[in-house]
Amino acid sequence: MTTHTHPAPTDLRRLLVVTAAVFAFAGGLIHLAVIRQHFDFPIVAGGFAFIGIAQGTFALTVLRYPIRLIVALGGILHTAIAGIWILSRTTGLTFLPGAEEPALVGVVDIVANTFSVGAIGAVIIWKVLNQPPNAVFVSSRVARSMVTVLLAGSLVLIVPALFTPHDRASHALSEVPAHSDVHQHEAETAGQAPAGQIGTQGERPSFHATREVVA
């Protein structure tokens, strides 16, 4: 007589932990990848390094220790990341020299913060289901399918984001007023440096005027 055994069902909370970890790791990779584009702004480059390392650390830690404290810290981390990004695109980062003005929204930062929002959502649902008697279980087949879709979807988003080039010139020109050519002509006539270029005193250009900011 043959006995058929069925795999034990998977706790949905475990799948949510995996989801948060995958999103955090993917977002961290993007933040680490853009560091090289900001070497001339050490504060910004350091910020991206810190965020990327923090996201990667959370992803690896929460998979091994899916406890309340670590899950909550991951939610706080990604909420802060999303909040800083929103400020950088609306009011500007007044506490960061050179980034006081709002930056343009780009493909890379949208993808990175989509991962942050996804991680926040996974943490919130996890906390709801972590209150008895809210535990939900799914079959092992459904669990495998969910993980496959999660990994494939993340890969589809992260690969273009990692290899999308940033056109600094188009970004800089998009912030120059339409009438700037008149001022540039007047400046050249007067023997001064053209508008938007570094002057004779070595003035450093604005962070937002030289490259696209991602967060």
N, C-alpha and C positions, 0 to 999 in steps of 0.2 A: 504494500500500500504506500503510495507516494503522498507525502505531506507537503503542501504548498505554503510557504511562509511569505508573508507580505512585509515589506520594509516598514519600520515604524514611521508614523507621520512626523512631519517637521514643524516645530514651533514657529509661528509666523514672526515672533520676536527675534528669533535667530536670523531670519531672512532680512529683517529690517536692520539688524546690526551689520550684516554683510553689505546691504545697500549703502548705509552710511559710510562704511569703510571704503567701498569702491569709489563713491563720489568724492570723498575726502582725498583719497590717493590721486585720483584723476585731476582734481583741482590743484593739488600740490605740485604735480608734475608740470602743469601749465605755468604756475607761478615761478617755479625753479627755472623753467625754460626761457623766461623772458628777462632773467637777471642780466644776461650778456648784453641786452639792448640798453641797459641803464647804468653801465659802468661809470659814465661821467656824472652820475648823480648817486653818490654812495649811499645816501640816506634811503633813497627809493629802492636801490638794489638790495640793501640790507633788509628793508621791509619785506620785499618779495622773498628773500632767502628765509627769513624768520617764518613767514606765513607758510611757505612750501614745506619747510621742515616740520612745523607744528602739525600741518595736515597729514603728512606722512606718518608722523609719530602716533597721532590719534588713530589712524587707520590700522596700523599694525597692533597697537595696544588694545583697541576695543575688540578686535577679533580674538585675542587671547584672553582678555578679561572683560567680558561684556557686562560690567556691573553699573549700577546707577550713577556713581560718581563720574566714571570715565565717559559714559554716554552723555551725561549732562554737560561735561566740559566740552565735548565735541559740539554739542548744540550751541553753547555760548561762543565757542571759537568761530563757527561759521556764521553765526548771527553778527558778530563783530566784523568779519570779513565783508559780508554783504552790506553792512551799514557804512563802512568806510568807502566802499565802492560807490554807493548811492550818493554820499556826500561829495566824492570827487567828481561826480557827473552833474551835480546840481549847484551846490554852493561853493565847491572847491575846498581844498584842504588848507585852511588858513594857518594851521600850525606847522605846515611843511613849506619851507622856503622854495619858491619857484613853482609851487603847485596851488597857489591861492585861487587861480581862476578855474572854472569848471572845464573838465576835459571832454573830448568827444567820445562818443560810445563806439566801440569797435567790436569786431567779431570775436576776438580772443577773450576780451573781458566779459562779453555776454556768455560765452561758453563756460568760462571759469566760474562765474557766479551762478549759472544754472546748476552747476554741480554743488555749489554752496547751499542754494535753496533746496535742492534735492536732499542733501544731508540733513538740513534742518527739519524738513518734512518727515524723514525717516525717524529722526530722534523724537519728534512730537508723537507720532503714531506709536512708537515703541513705548513711550511713557504712558500712553493711554492704555495700551494692552498689558502693561506691566502691573496694572491694578486688578487684583482678583475681584470677580471671577471672569476677567476679560481675555484670558488666554485663548488663542485661536490656533488651530493646527491645520496643516494642509498635507496632502499626500506627497510622498517623496517624488513622484513624477512631476507634479505641479511645481514643487520646490526647485527641481533641476531646471525646468523650463523657465522659471522666473529668473534664476541666476544666469542662465544662458542669454536671455533677452537683456538683462541688466548689463552684462559684460559686453555684449555686442553693441548695444546702444551707446555705452560709454566710449567704446573704441571708435565708433563712427564719429562721435563728437570731438574726441581728444586729438585724433590724428590730424585733421585739417587745422585745428587750433594751434598745434605745435609747429606746423610747417607753413602757416600763413605769414607771408612777408608783410612788413609794415612800411608804408610809403611815407617817410618823414616829410618830404617836400610837399605832398598834397595836403598833409595835415597842417603844416605851417601856413601854406597859402590860404587854407580854408578859414584861418583866423585873422587874415589881413583884411581890413576894410576895403571896400571897393574903390574909395577915393585915395588909397595910399600911393598910387602911382604919381599923383600930383605932388604929394609931399616928398616923394623920392626924387622927382625931377628938381624940385626946389632945393632939396638938400645937396644934390650933386652940383647944382649951379652955384651954391654958396660954398662949395668945397668941403662939405661935411660928408660923413659916412651915410650911405643910403639907409632908409628905414628898414628895420628888421635884421640889420647886420651888426656885427660886433664893432663897437666904436673904437676910437684910438685909445681910449682909457681901459680897454680890455673888459668891458662890461659883459657879464655872463648872461646868455640868453635864458629866457624862461623855460622851465621844464616842459610845459605844455606846448610851447612854440617850437620845440625841436623834435618831438617824437610823440607817438601815440602812447598814452598811458594805459596799461592794463592792470586790472586788479582782481 
